Amino acid sequence: MFAACLGLWICETSPITPVSILTFLAGAWFSIVNITQLDDWIHLSRQDKLHPINDLIFEAQTEHNRWLIEAGTSQSLPVAVKVYEERHAGRAAPPNFAEWYEYAAESPVKDNYKQIDEDLAPFWGVTPEDLRRRAKALAEEPGVSVITIKDGDVGRRASGGEDEGRDLDELVEMIQKFSTHLADMVLPINLSPSPRVLPSWKDVQLQNQTDLGSAANLMSKRWPEGSSITHSGERRDGQESPLTAKSPLTPASKFRQMQQEACPPNSRARTRQHWSFEQFCTACVKHYSRGQLLSDFQRSLDVCSQPDLKHLHEFSLADRRSPVIRQLVPLFGSSKTSEFRDIILPLPRSRLEKPDMPWQFSRRYDNLFWRGAVGDADINGQTLRGSQKFRLLHLLNKPRAQDRVTMVLPKADNNESFRAESVSAAEASRALPISVGMTDYSSCTGGDCEVVKFTFGTEADTEEALEYRYILLTDEDDGPPNELLRTIRSGSVPFVSTIFRAWYTERLVPWLHFVPIDIRYHALHTTFSYFTGTRDRPKINNRETQLLGREGDGEWISRRGQKWAERALSKNEMEIYLFRLLLEWGRLIDDRRDEIGYRRKHGGSFENDEWTRQR
């Protein structure tokens, strides 16, 4: 313990106070927390360190501790203000920052909101007046709900049915807790999981580089001068949408072209085309992988560096039913992939929450469990070959004779040393307790529906996923896994395969709170076999492999995810994130945004500027 704390002592990470002292105390504190909550001062299983997953699990706790220090540096308002200014190139904190800090006093995350900063960065190139105009016009779009804040009062209009109305009501309920501290604003809300704002990279750069006066004059021609939205969120008239009215489906091929244009010109998506879904793109994964294993989860979400993804996910393979918006507009939604410009906010959706199973980890079935359903997009040849769901079913349930995977297995003469071996995909799947299948084809459209149903069959939709120790969570057709937060909060281990970001993404550490699975599934067998083992299971490569399962490591990840979810993924944390986001947005749309803020004066007292009242 002394050596670990001494190592943290040496790590100078903060420009504020003697961080050597803070980090030393943090190291000691984390040790005490682990002893009291997890019965272990640090989780060590290094005796089997030759297996690469062992090292990744060991390193994840250290990475998380460092992140916690960065995220919770400030233990007082003066320090929080100083940290904010230093991490935002001298810019003052937004108005009413003190009220936000008081609201976030018990949160482990006070100083790290990089997702908010990244989401809002492009909009600094748009004038406040034009941002307000775009928000009002966007609020009239089909499929866009709206929340309005005026003098602390919150109004709303849902764009869909009863479920969307409930989601919006929950969002309004959260905002009402701190609305008196917010600027007047109109918030266009996309309640669908699918992001929509996809301007080209060139257009975004021109927005930031063009003279703002000229840019505002140009863009103002595209947007109505007045708003037809009242404070309650209702339209005053029936004027047609200026953006996407009467837009047809966006063909998948055209959508993929839009995705490509949204990436930087020097990215692999623009410079290195990858057309074959069967040919593995080694260059696409090497920058975030250690061997075949996913080691840098945040970098794995950069879709612009992975040109093969547009042929490996139904999000890019199916025609788009929600019209794509090609202009830089402020649309708030729950998730997005990296090339989109939507602004992420938390949507609690408490109506979908279910309790965990009252079973200990050891009582749950030692299987990897996955169930899926066919979405409402047409099934065609491309989706059959490339969809993340159908590729998974093909790999695990219906592999071809020539399909092979790579597995890390014990050497034949030494069970404590490991090497990578090529294994028949069918043989690898038979050797592991895996249960995957489709439960619902009712939304299936297209001529191949019966073929798909006959090929993959139908599983009963009566099993509770949390009865199993390991749950594979893959993306929906147009968004992240629906059950991700529920599973992290449970006593099971989430195996997460996604390309989407949400408000909580930057708070989760792979191999500590969940097990990351690459969207290509090339390390799925290696990863699952590490936890469940191969001892007393069918032979692999004509021999008994005798890989001992690390059930303890699985339980460790489950417990750490549960504990962290209680602290950092709760409803209260959603409110803190939303409060911070709307303060930042309020400044962006204020005509005096470069002047207003919350700052410390020379005498030591604090100065808080008021929001500029709009006419």
C-alpha positions as CSV (number, residue, x, y, z in Angstrom):
1,M,0.0,0.0,0.0
2,F,2.8,2.4,0.9
3,A,4.4,1.8,-2.6
4,A,1.2,2.5,-4.4
5,C,0.6,5.7,-2.5
6,L,4.2,6.7,-3.0
7,G,3.7,6.2,-6.8
8,L,0.6,8.5,-6.7
9,W,2.6,11.0,-4.7
10,I,5.1,11.4,-7.5
11,C,2.4,11.9,-10.1
12,E,2.0,15.7,-10.5
13,T,-1.3,16.2,-12.3
14,S,-3.0,19.3,-11.1
15,P,-2.0,22.9,-11.3
16,I,-3.9,23.9,-8.2
17,T,-2.5,23.0,-4.8
18,P,0.1,20.6,-3.7
19,V,-1.4,17.7,-5.7
20,S,1.3,15.5,-4.3
21,I,-0.6,15.7,-1.0
22,L,-4.0,15.3,-2.7
23,T,-3.0,12.3,-4.7
24,F,-1.3,10.7,-1.7
25,L,-4.5,11.1,0.3
26,A,-6.5,9.9,-2.6
27,G,-4.4,6.7,-2.9
28,A,-4.9,6.0,0.8
29,W,-8.6,6.8,0.6
30,F,-9.2,4.5,-2.3
31,S,-7.4,1.7,-0.4
32,I,-9.7,2.2,2.6
33,V,-12.8,2.3,0.3
34,N,-11.8,-1.0,-1.2
35,I,-11.2,-2.6,2.1
36,T,-14.5,-1.5,3.6
37,Q,-16.7,-2.0,0.5
38,L,-14.9,-4.7,-1.5
39,D,-12.9,-6.7,1.2
40,D,-9.7,-6.1,-0.7
41,W,-7.4,-3.0,-0.7
42,I,-6.6,-3.6,-4.3
43,H,-7.7,-6.3,-6.6
44,L,-4.7,-8.4,-7.5
45,S,-4.6,-11.6,-9.5
46,R,-1.2,-11.0,-11.1
47,Q,0.0,-14.5,-10.5
48,D,-1.6,-15.3,-13.9
49,K,-0.3,-12.1,-15.5
50,L,0.7,-13.8,-18.7
51,H,-2.9,-13.7,-19.9
52,P,-3.4,-10.2,-21.4
53,I,-6.8,-9.7,-19.9
54,N,-5.3,-10.0,-16.5
55,D,-3.1,-7.0,-17.1
56,L,-6.0,-5.0,-18.5
57,I,-8.1,-5.6,-15.4
58,F,-5.2,-4.7,-13.1
59,E,-4.5,-1.5,-14.9
60,A,-8.1,-0.4,-15.1
61,Q,-8.3,0.5,-11.3
62,T,-5.2,2.7,-11.6
63,E,-6.7,4.5,-14.6
64,H,-10.0,5.0,-12.8
65,N,-8.2,6.4,-9.7
66,R,-6.4,8.9,-11.8
67,W,-9.6,9.9,-13.6
68,L,-11.3,10.4,-10.2
69,I,-8.5,12.8,-9.1
70,E,-8.9,14.8,-12.3
71,A,-12.7,14.8,-12.0
72,G,-12.9,15.7,-8.3
73,T,-9.9,18.1,-7.9
74,S,-11.9,20.9,-6.4
75,Q,-13.1,20.5,-2.9
76,S,-14.2,24.2,-2.6
77,L,-15.8,26.8,-4.8
78,P,-12.7,28.9,-5.1
79,V,-10.7,25.9,-6.3
80,A,-13.5,24.9,-8.7
81,V,-13.5,28.4,-10.3
82,K,-9.7,28.3,-10.7
83,V,-9.8,24.7,-12.2
84,Y,-12.5,25.8,-14.6
85,E,-10.5,28.8,-15.9
86,E,-7.3,26.8,-16.3
87,R,-9.1,24.0,-18.2
88,H,-11.0,26.4,-20.4
89,A,-8.1,28.6,-21.6
90,G,-8.9,31.4,-19.1
91,R,-12.6,31.6,-19.8
92,A,-14.6,32.4,-16.7
93,A,-17.1,29.9,-15.4
94,P,-20.7,30.5,-16.6
95,P,-23.1,32.7,-14.5
96,N,-24.6,31.0,-11.5
97,F,-21.7,28.6,-11.3
98,A,-21.8,28.9,-7.4
99,E,-25.4,27.5,-7.4
100,W,-24.3,24.7,-9.7
101,Y,-21.4,23.9,-7.4
102,E,-23.6,23.8,-4.4
103,Y,-25.9,21.4,-6.2
104,A,-23.0,19.2,-7.1
105,A,-21.3,19.3,-3.7
106,E,-21.6,15.5,-3.0
107,S,-20.8,14.4,-6.6
108,P,-17.6,12.6,-7.4
109,V,-17.5,14.5,-10.7
110,K,-17.1,18.3,-10.4
111,D,-14.3,19.2,-12.8
112,N,-14.5,16.9,-15.7
113,Y,-17.3,17.6,-18.3
114,K,-15.3,17.1,-21.5
115,Q,-18.4,15.7,-23.3
116,I,-20.2,19.0,-22.8
117,D,-17.2,21.0,-23.9
118,E,-16.8,19.0,-27.1
119,D,-20.5,19.1,-27.9
120,L,-20.7,22.9,-27.5
121,A,-17.4,23.8,-29.1
122,P,-18.7,24.1,-32.7
123,F,-21.4,26.5,-31.7
124,W,-18.9,29.2,-30.5
125,G,-18.6,30.0,-34.2
126,V,-22.2,31.0,-34.4
127,T,-23.5,34.3,-33.1
128,P,-25.9,34.2,-30.1
129,E,-28.7,35.7,-32.1
130,D,-28.4,33.1,-34.8
131,L,-28.2,30.3,-32.3
132,R,-31.5,31.4,-30.8
133,R,-33.1,31.7,-34.2
134,R,-31.9,28.2,-35.2
135,A,-33.2,26.7,-32.0
136,K,-36.6,28.3,-32.5
137,A,-36.8,27.1,-36.1
138,L,-35.6,23.6,-35.2
139,A,-38.3,23.3,-32.5
140,E,-40.9,23.3,-35.4
141,E,-39.3,20.3,-37.1
142,P,-41.3,17.0,-37.3
143,G,-40.1,14.6,-34.7
144,V,-38.6,17.3,-32.5
145,S,-40.0,18.0,-29.1
146,V,-39.4,21.3,-27.4
147,I,-38.7,22.6,-23.8
148,T,-38.9,26.3,-23.2
149,I,-37.6,28.2,-20.1
150,K,-38.9,31.7,-19.5
151,D,-38.3,33.6,-16.2
152,G,-37.7,30.3,-14.5
153,D,-40.9,28.6,-15.7
154,V,-40.5,25.5,-17.8
155,G,-42.9,24.5,-20.6
156,R,-42.9,21.7,-23.1
157,R,-44.4,20.1,-26.2
158,A,-43.9,16.4,-27.1
159,S,-43.6,15.4,-30.7
160,G,-44.7,11.8,-30.4
161,G,-47.0,9.6,-28.4
162,E,-47.5,8.8,-24.7
163,D,-44.1,7.4,-24.1
164,E,-42.3,10.4,-25.6
165,G,-44.6,12.6,-23.4
166,R,-43.5,10.8,-20.3
167,D,-39.8,11.1,-21.2
168,L,-40.2,14.8,-21.8
169,D,-42.1,15.2,-18.5
170,E,-39.2,13.6,-16.6
171,L,-36.8,16.0,-18.3
172,V,-39.0,19.0,-17.4
173,E,-39.2,17.7,-13.8
174,M,-35.4,17.7,-13.6
175,I,-35.0,21.1,-15.1
176,Q,-37.6,22.6,-12.7
177,K,-35.3,21.9,-9.8
178,F,-32.8,24.5,-10.9
179,S,-34.7,26.5,-13.6
180,T,-34.6,29.8,-11.7
181,H,-30.8,29.9,-12.3
182,L,-31.1,29.4,-16.0
183,A,-31.3,31.8,-18.9
184,D,-34.4,32.0,-21.0
185,M,-34.1,29.5,-23.8
186,V,-35.8,27.2,-26.3
187,L,-34.4,23.6,-26.3
188,P,-35.2,21.4,-29.3
189,I,-35.2,17.8,-28.1
190,N,-34.8,14.6,-30.1
191,L,-36.3,11.8,-28.0
192,S,-35.3,9.2,-30.5
193,P,-32.0,7.4,-29.8
194,S,-30.9,8.1,-33.4
195,P,-28.8,11.4,-33.8
196,R,-29.8,13.7,-36.6
197,V,-27.4,16.6,-37.0
198,L,-24.7,15.7,-39.6
199,P,-23.2,18.8,-41.3
200,S,-20.1,18.2,-43.4
201,W,-16.7,18.8,-41.7
202,K,-16.0,21.5,-44.2
203,D,-19.2,23.4,-43.3
204,V,-18.4,23.2,-39.6
205,Q,-14.9,24.6,-40.2
206,L,-16.2,27.4,-42.4
207,Q,-18.7,28.2,-39.7
208,N,-15.9,28.8,-37.3
209,Q,-13.6,30.6,-39.7
210,T,-15.9,32.8,-41.6
211,D,-16.4,36.4,-40.4
212,L,-19.3,36.0,-37.9
213,G,-21.2,39.0,-39.3
214,S,-21.2,37.6,-42.8
215,A,-22.0,34.1,-41.6
216,A,-25.0,35.4,-39.6
217,N,-26.3,37.3,-42.6
218,L,-26.0,34.2,-44.8
219,M,-27.6,31.8,-42.3
220,S,-30.4,34.2,-41.4
221,K,-31.8,33.7,-44.9
222,R,-32.4,30.1,-44.1
223,W,-34.3,30.6,-40.8
224,P,-37.6,32.4,-40.1
225,E,-37.3,35.8,-38.3
226,G,-39.9,35.1,-35.7
227,S,-40.8,32.0,-33.8
228,S,-44.1,30.3,-34.1
229,I,-43.5,28.5,-30.8
230,T,-45.2,29.8,-27.7
231,H,-43.7,29.4,-24.2
232,S,-45.9,26.4,-23.6
233,G,-44.3,24.8,-26.6
234,E,-47.3,25.0,-29.0
235,R,-47.1,26.4,-32.5
236,R,-48.8,29.6,-33.3
237,D,-49.5,28.7,-36.9
238,G,-49.1,25.9,-39.4
239,Q,-46.0,27.1,-41.2
240,E,-43.9,24.5,-42.9
241,S,-40.6,23.4,-41.5
242,P,-37.6,25.2,-43.0
243,L,-35.3,22.1,-42.8
244,T,-36.8,18.7,-43.5
245,A,-40.5,19.0,-44.3
246,K,-41.7,16.3,-46.6
247,S,-38.2,14.7,-46.7
248,P,-38.3,11.1,-47.9
249,L,-36.2,8.3,-46.6
250,T,-32.5,8.8,-46.8
251,P,-31.0,5.9,-48.8
252,A,-28.3,4.1,-46.9
253,S,-25.7,4.8,-49.6
254,K,-26.3,8.5,-49.4
255,F,-26.2,8.4,-45.6
256,R,-22.8,6.7,-45.6
257,Q,-21.6,9.5,-47.9
258,M,-22.8,12.1,-45.5
259,Q,-21.0,10.3,-42.6
260,Q,-17.8,10.3,-44.6
261,E,-18.1,14.0,-45.4
262,A,-18.6,14.8,-41.7
263,C,-15.2,13.4,-40.9
264,P,-11.9,15.4,-41.1
265,P,-10.2,15.3,-44.5
266,N,-7.1,13.5,-43.1
267,S,-9.1,10.8,-41.3
268,R,-9.1,7.2,-42.5
269,A,-12.8,7.4,-43.3
270,R,-11.9,10.0,-46.0
271,T,-8.5,8.7,-47.1
272,R,-8.7,4.9,-46.8
273,Q,-11.9,3.4,-48.1
274,H,-12.7,-0.1,-46.9
275,W,-15.4,-1.9,-48.9
276,S,-15.3,-5.5,-47.8
277,F,-17.2,-6.5,-44.7
278,E,-15.3,-9.9,-44.7
279,Q,-11.8,-8.5,-44.9
280,F,-10.6,-7.6,-41.4
281,C,-9.3,-4.0,-41.1
282,T,-6.2,-4.4,-38.9
283,A,-5.3,-0.7,-39.3
284,C,-8.8,0.3,-38.0
285,V,-8.3,-1.3,-34.6
286,K,-4.6,-1.2,-33.8
287,H,-4.7,2.4,-32.4
288,Y,-7.1,1.3,-29.5
289,S,-6.2,-2.4,-29.1
290,R,-3.6,-4.4,-27.3
291,G,-3.2,-7.5,-29.4
292,Q,-6.8,-8.6,-30.3
293,L,-8.2,-7.0,-27.1
294,L,-9.9,-3.6,-26.8
295,S,-7.8,-1.5,-24.5
296,D,-8.8,2.1,-25.2
297,F,-12.5,2.3,-25.2
298,Q,-12.8,6.1,-25.8
299,R,-10.6,5.9,-28.9
300,S,-12.7,2.9,-30.1
301,L,-15.7,5.3,-30.4
302,D,-13.9,7.4,-33.1
303,V,-15.8,6.2,-36.1
304,C,-13.8,8.5,-38.5
305,S,-10.7,6.4,-37.9
306,Q,-12.5,3.2,-38.8
307,P,-13.7,3.2,-42.4
308,D,-14.9,-0.4,-42.2
309,L,-17.6,0.4,-39.6
310,K,-20.0,1.8,-42.2
311,H,-20.3,-1.8,-43.5
312,L,-20.5,-3.5,-40.0
313,H,-23.4,-1.7,-38.3
314,E,-27.1,-1.5,-39.2
315,F,-27.0,2.2,-38.3
316,S,-25.1,2.8,-41.6
317,L,-26.6,-0.1,-43.6
318,A,-30.3,0.7,-43.4
319,D,-32.2,3.6,-45.0
320,R,-32.8,6.4,-42.6
321,R,-36.3,7.1,-41.5
322,S,-35.5,10.2,-39.5
323,P,-34.4,13.0,-41.8
324,V,-30.8,14.0,-41.5
325,I,-30.1,17.6,-40.8
326,R,-27.1,18.8,-42.8
327,Q,-26.7,22.2,-41.1
328,L,-25.1,23.0,-37.7
329,V,-28.2,23.4,-35.4
330,P,-28.6,22.9,-31.7
331,L,-30.5,19.7,-31.3
332,F,-30.4,18.0,-27.9
333,G,-30.5,14.1,-27.7
334,S,-29.5,11.1,-25.7
335,S,-26.8,9.6,-27.8
336,K,-24.7,10.0,-31.0
337,T,-21.7,8.6,-32.9
338,S,-18.6,10.8,-33.1
339,E,-19.2,12.4,-36.5
340,F,-22.6,13.8,-35.4
341,R,-23.1,17.3,-33.9
342,D,-26.1,16.7,-31.7
343,I,-25.7,17.9,-28.1
344,I,-25.9,15.0,-25.6
345,L,-28.2,15.3,-22.5
346,P,-29.3,12.7,-20.0
347,L,-32.8,11.2,-20.4
348,P,-33.7,9.2,-17.3
349,R,-36.6,7.1,-18.8
350,S,-37.6,5.8,-15.4
351,R,-40.6,4.0,-16.9
352,L,-38.1,1.5,-18.4
353,E,-36.3,0.7,-15.2
354,K,-36.6,-2.8,-13.7
355,P,-35.1,-4.1,-10.5
356,D,-32.1,-6.5,-10.4
357,M,-32.4,-10.2,-9.6
358,P,-32.0,-10.9,-5.9
359,W,-29.2,-13.4,-6.6
360,Q,-25.6,-13.3,-5.7
361,F,-23.1,-13.5,-8.6
362,S,-22.3,-17.2,-7.8
363,R,-26.0,-18.1,-8.0
364,R,-26.3,-16.7,-11.6
365,Y,-25.9,-19.0,-14.5
366,D,-22.4,-19.2,-15.9
367,N,-23.4,-18.3,-19.4
368,L,-23.0,-15.4,-21.9
369,F,-26.5,-14.3,-22.7
370,W,-27.8,-12.2,-25.6
371,R,-31.3,-11.7,-27.1
372,G,-32.2,-9.4,-30.0
373,A,-35.1,-8.4,-32.1
374,V,-35.4,-7.3,-35.8
375,G,-36.0,-3.6,-36.1
376,D,-38.3,-1.9,-38.6
377,A,-35.7,-1.3,-41.3
378,D,-35.8,-3.3,-44.5
379,I,-33.6,-6.4,-44.4
380,N,-31.5,-6.6,-47.5
381,G,-28.3,-8.3,-48.6
382,Q,-26.1,-5.7,-47.0
383,T,-27.8,-5.8,-43.6
384,L,-27.8,-9.6,-43.6
385,R,-24.0,-9.6,-44.1
386,G,-23.0,-6.5,-42.1
387,S,-25.6,-5.9,-39.3
388,Q,-24.1,-6.2,-35.8
389,K,-26.9,-8.6,-34.8
390,F,-26.8,-10.9,-37.8
391,R,-23.0,-11.1,-37.7
392,L,-23.2,-12.1,-34.1
393,L,-25.7,-14.8,-34.8
394,H,-23.7,-16.0,-37.7
395,L,-20.5,-16.2,-35.7
396,L,-21.9,-18.0,-32.7
397,N,-24.8,-20.0,-34.0
398,K,-24.3,-20.5,-37.8
399,P,-20.6,-20.3,-38.7
400,R,-19.3,-21.6,-41.9
401,A,-16.9,-24.5,-42.0
402,Q,-14.1,-22.1,-43.0
403,D,-14.8,-19.5,-40.4
404,R,-12.0,-19.2,-37.8
405,V,-11.3,-17.1,-34.7
406,T,-8.2,-16.4,-32.6
407,M,-8.2,-17.5,-29.0
408,V,-5.7,-17.0,-26.2
409,L,-5.3,-20.4,-24.6
410,P,-2.8,-22.2,-22.3
411,K,0.1,-23.8,-23.9
412,A,-0.2,-27.6,-24.3
413,D,2.8,-28.2,-21.9
414,N,2.2,-25.3,-19.5
415,N,-1.2,-24.2,-18.2
416,E,0.3,-21.0,-16.8
417,S,1.7,-19.7,-20.1
418,F,-0.5,-18.6,-22.9
419,R,-0.4,-18.2,-26.7
420,A,-2.8,-17.1,-29.4
421,E,-4.2,-20.0,-31.5
422,S,-6.4,-20.1,-34.6
423,V,-9.6,-22.1,-33.8
424,S,-12.6,-23.1,-35.8
425,A,-15.4,-20.7,-35.0
426,A,-17.8,-23.6,-34.5
427,E,-15.5,-25.4,-32.2
428,A,-14.8,-22.3,-30.2
429,S,-18.5,-21.6,-29.7
430,R,-19.3,-25.2,-28.7
431,A,-16.6,-25.1,-26.0
432,L,-18.2,-22.1,-24.3
433,P,-21.6,-21.7,-22.5
434,I,-23.1,-19.2,-24.9
435,S,-26.8,-18.5,-25.3
436,V,-27.7,-16.0,-28.1
437,G,-30.9,-15.7,-30.2
438,M,-33.6,-13.6,-31.7
439,T,-37.0,-13.2,-29.9
440,D,-39.0,-11.0,-32.3
441,Y,-39.3,-10.7,-36.0
442,S,-42.7,-8.9,-36.0
443,S,-41.2,-5.6,-37.3
444,C,-39.2,-7.3,-40.1
445,T,-39.8,-5.9,-43.6
446,G,-38.3,-7.0,-46.9
447,G,-38.2,-10.1,-48.9
448,D,-35.6,-11.9,-46.8
449,C,-37.6,-12.0,-43.5
450,E,-38.7,-15.6,-43.8
451,V,-35.2,-16.7,-44.7
452,V,-33.7,-14.9,-41.7
453,K,-36.3,-16.4,-39.4
454,F,-35.7,-19.9,-40.8
455,T,-32.0,-19.6,-40.5
456,F,-31.7,-18.2,-37.0
457,G,-34.9,-19.4,-35.4
458,T,-36.8,-17.8,-32.6
459,E,-36.0,-17.9,-28.8
460,A,-38.7,-17.5,-26.2
461,D,-38.9,-14.0,-24.8
462,T,-39.5,-15.2,-21.2
463,E,-36.0,-15.3,-19.8
464,E,-34.6,-12.7,-17.5
465,A,-31.2,-11.6,-18.7
466,L,-30.0,-10.8,-15.2
467,E,-30.3,-14.5,-14.2
468,Y,-27.0,-14.9,-16.1
469,R,-23.5,-13.8,-15.0
470,Y,-22.4,-12.4,-18.3
471,I,-24.7,-10.3,-20.5
472,L,-23.7,-9.2,-24.0
473,L,-25.1,-5.8,-24.9
474,T,-25.0,-4.8,-28.5
475,D,-26.3,-1.6,-30.1
476,E,-29.9,-1.3,-31.3
477,D,-30.3,-0.5,-35.0
478,D,-30.1,3.3,-34.3
479,G,-28.7,3.8,-30.8
480,P,-26.8,2.3,-27.9
481,P,-27.9,-0.8,-25.9
482,N,-31.2,-0.2,-24.2
483,E,-30.2,-2.2,-21.1
484,L,-26.7,-0.9,-20.5
485,L,-27.3,1.2,-17.4
486,R,-29.6,-1.4,-15.9
487,T,-27.0,-4.1,-16.4
488,I,-24.1,-2.0,-14.9
489,R,-26.3,-1.4,-11.9
490,S,-27.0,-5.1,-11.5
491,G,-25.0,-8.0,-10.1
492,S,-24.2,-9.3,-13.6
493,V,-21.2,-8.4,-15.8
494,P,-22.0,-6.3,-18.9
495,F,-20.1,-7.2,-22.1
496,V,-20.6,-4.0,-24.1
497,S,-20.2,-3.6,-27.8
498,T,-21.2,-0.1,-29.0
499,I,-20.2,2.8,-31.3
500,F,-22.4,5.3,-29.5
501,R,-21.7,7.9,-26.9
502,A,-24.1,9.0,-24.1
503,W,-23.8,11.4,-21.2
504,Y,-22.2,8.7,-19.0
505,T,-19.7,7.3,-21.5
506,E,-16.7,9.3,-20.2
507,R,-17.4,8.1,-16.6
508,L,-17.1,4.4,-17.4
509,V,-13.7,2.5,-17.4
510,P,-13.5,-0.7,-19.4
511,W,-12.3,-3.8,-17.6
512,L,-13.4,-2.2,-14.3
513,H,-17.1,-1.3,-14.8
514,F,-17.8,-3.4,-17.8
515,V,-16.1,-5.7,-20.3
516,P,-15.5,-4.0,-23.7
517,I,-16.2,-6.0,-26.9
518,D,-15.1,-4.7,-30.3
519,I,-18.0,-4.3,-32.8
520,R,-16.2,-6.9,-35.0
521,Y,-16.4,-9.6,-32.3
522,H,-12.9,-10.9,-33.1
523,A,-11.9,-11.2,-29.5
524,L,-15.3,-12.4,-28.1
525,H,-14.2,-16.0,-27.5
526,T,-10.9,-15.0,-25.9
527,T,-12.7,-12.6,-23.6
528,F,-15.5,-14.8,-22.5
529,S,-13.2,-17.9,-22.0
530,Y,-11.0,-15.8,-19.6
531,F,-13.9,-15.6,-17.2
532,T,-15.7,-18.9,-17.7
533,G,-12.7,-21.1,-18.6
534,T,-12.4,-24.2,-20.8
535,R,-11.7,-26.9,-18.1
536,D,-14.0,-29.9,-18.4
537,R,-15.5,-28.5,-21.6
538,P,-15.3,-29.8,-25.2
539,K,-11.8,-30.0,-26.8
540,I,-10.3,-27.2,-28.7
541,N,-7.8,-28.0,-31.5
542,N,-8.0,-31.6,-30.6
543,R,-6.9,-31.2,-27.0
544,E,-8.1,-30.5,-23.5
545,T,-7.1,-26.8,-23.0
546,Q,-7.7,-26.7,-19.3
547,L,-8.1,-22.9,-19.1
548,L,-9.1,-22.0,-15.5
549,G,-12.0,-19.5,-15.4
550,R,-11.5,-16.3,-13.5
551,E,-14.9,-16.1,-11.8
552,G,-13.5,-13.8,-9.2
553,D,-12.5,-11.3,-11.8
554,G,-16.0,-11.4,-13.2
555,E,-17.5,-10.8,-9.8
556,W,-15.0,-7.9,-9.2
557,I,-16.1,-6.1,-12.3
558,S,-19.8,-6.7,-11.4
559,R,-19.3,-5.2,-7.9
560,R,-17.2,-2.3,-9.1
561,G,-19.7,-1.4,-11.7
562,Q,-22.6,-1.5,-9.2
563,K,-20.8,0.6,-6.7
564,W,-19.7,3.2,-9.3
565,A,-23.2,3.4,-10.8
566,E,-24.6,4.2,-7.3
567,R,-22.2,7.1,-7.1
568,A,-21.9,8.5,-10.6
569,L,-24.8,7.2,-12.8
570,S,-27.8,8.1,-10.5
571,K,-30.7,10.3,-11.2
572,N,-29.1,13.0,-9.2
573,E,-25.9,12.8,-11.3
574,M,-28.1,13.3,-14.4
575,E,-29.5,16.4,-12.9
576,I,-26.0,17.8,-12.1
577,Y,-24.9,17.1,-15.7
578,L,-28.0,18.7,-17.1
579,F,-27.7,21.8,-14.9
580,R,-24.1,22.3,-16.0
581,L,-25.0,21.8,-19.6
582,L,-27.8,24.3,-19.6
583,L,-25.6,26.9,-17.8
584,E,-23.1,26.5,-20.5
585,W,-25.7,26.7,-23.2
586,G,-27.3,29.8,-21.6
587,R,-24.0,31.6,-21.9
588,L,-23.6,30.5,-25.6
589,I,-26.9,32.1,-26.5
590,D,-26.3,35.3,-24.5
591,D,-25.4,38.4,-26.5
592,R,-22.7,39.2,-24.0
593,R,-21.3,35.7,-23.8
594,D,-17.7,36.9,-24.0
595,E,-18.2,39.2,-21.0
596,I,-20.5,37.4,-18.6
597,G,-19.5,34.7,-16.1
598,Y,-18.7,33.9,-12.5
599,R,-15.2,35.0,-11.5
600,R,-13.1,36.0,-8.6
601,K,-12.2,39.7,-8.3
602,H,-8.9,41.1,-7.2
603,G,-10.1,41.6,-3.7
604,G,-11.0,37.9,-3.3
605,S,-14.7,38.2,-3.5
606,F,-16.7,36.6,-6.3
607,E,-18.7,38.4,-9.1
608,N,-21.7,36.8,-10.8
609,D,-23.1,38.4,-14.0
610,E,-26.8,38.3,-14.7
611,W,-28.2,36.8,-17.9
612,T,-28.9,39.3,-20.6
613,R,-32.7,39.6,-21.0
614,Q,-33.9,39.1,-24.5
615,R,-36.6,41.2,-26.1
